[in-house]
Amino acid sequence: MQDITALEKRITAALERIGKGVDRIASAPKAPAPAAPPPAPDLALRAQLEDEKTLTAQLQERIRVMKERESQGSLQEKIERLTQQLDVQGLELQRMRRTAASLRDQLAQLRQAQAAGVTEPHLINKAMLAELEALRATRMTEMAEMDEILAALEPHLAEAGNA
């Protein structure tokens, strides 16, 4: 209890001192407005600001150039990947053409043998092999097309996975 009373007296004394100080400030004559600050510090700050703006502009330009290089690099990679896919498709297309030509020849020989009334087992075997090769070529072409579709979807799947 005595501590509270002592604290109360100290707070009252402090408030009285503050009040007297406020009265003195209010009764004191007004001081003239401070003179304008010297222009030199202001000019120095403006120069620093301009330097920072220049540096920022340079950094932004570097970032823009780096992004362009990166996009050109990714475009180059994409062109190379598409070129490889076209090469694979071209090879598969050539294979299909050769197989189709071989199959046509074998079927023509089979027709001639049947028209002559002669069945030759080796012609039937060759025709079957040509047909199997045509099926393999078709399958390889379809696989190349699926690889192309997957390559086109891959960026979108990666983007969806990151989201």
Secondary structure by P-SEA (a helix, b strand, c coil): caaaaaaaaaaaaaaaaaaaaaaaaaacccccccccccaaaaaaaaaaaaaaaaaaaaaaaaaaaaaaaaaaaaaaaaaaaaaaaaaaaaaaaaaaaaaaaaaaaaaaaaaaaaaaccccaaaaaaaaaaaaaaaaaaaaaaaaaaaaaaaaaaaaaaaaaac
